Amino acid sequence: MGSSRMALPVMILYSACLWGLMLFADNTLWWQCLIFVVNTYLMMELNNRNALMRRYSRMVSCSYMALMLMCPWLLRNLEVMAVQMCFLFMVTLSFRTYQEHDSNGMKYWAYLFMGLAAMLWPPLVFALPVFWIADAFFLMSFSFRSWLASILGVITPLWCLMPYVVIENRYDLIFAYRDALVPDDSTLLAFSDMNTLLPAALPMTLWELYAESFVVVMSLVGMIHFLRHSSDDKIHVRMLFSIFTLISLVFTFALAALYILPLNDVPGADILFGIIVVCAAPLVAHYINFTSTRLTNISVIVSIVLVLALTIIPYLQEWLTL
């Protein structure tokens, strides 16, 4: 199934049909659709350049498309799609620095995209230590100079914004960026009363809960499967999948914190989940490609049926309300 050459054409047709439905309902989603195409290509390039699958497979990009189409509220969110694109550019460039300690230029460009993503959601800068850990222990390309390059890359978008801020007297943009990193008094007050935490959880529809739970569960299944069979892959591939695992776990815990704690950051939750989807796609693809027992093959079929159900039913409901 995972090695079928028909998988990608079928998924492209499937995606085109669902995007056609969304564009018919809302013709302002063309930018989101374009970014979705770019992100799908970047997932394909990530797989091809790094040989994430040890045999021919388009399942990485197919998994990304399937998981994203299951989450239409993410597809409609331009910020989520843009942050995903920045994250994919960052990962693609960072993976090229594997075991290269003098790749400071590539590090700069990789973290420049991290800085662009942080312009859309500033709290992403708190994830910098996670990426530094990945550089040091998995890519083995971390040094003092590459650390400086990463800092310069992250702050470059802010430097580029400064002339506009000064000329147009838009200092409110700088203050808004600062305020997004520092919790306000109402948030700190809510933390003082533990009884307010769960009641203050972010709103979520039932379908969003099902979809997000499914992605997290499949991501965990993919992690466990890869850890059990990682000896079959090259060391390089193991390191890259370790990065996907690390980011998935950290961002899943951060997402849970946003939902439970009174932070009132709905855009942030969607952005975090969008990054989790990107990291889950290779893990799910590896599971689909290389699982071999009868029980796990049945689980793959059940997962495909669940994805189709979680995808088609919301779109049908939207179509019927037009």
Summary of the structure (lengths in Angstrom):
residues: 322
radius of gyration: 20.2
end to end distance: 36.0
largest distance: 65.6
contacts: 1031
relative contact order: 0.14
helix: 81%
strand: 0%
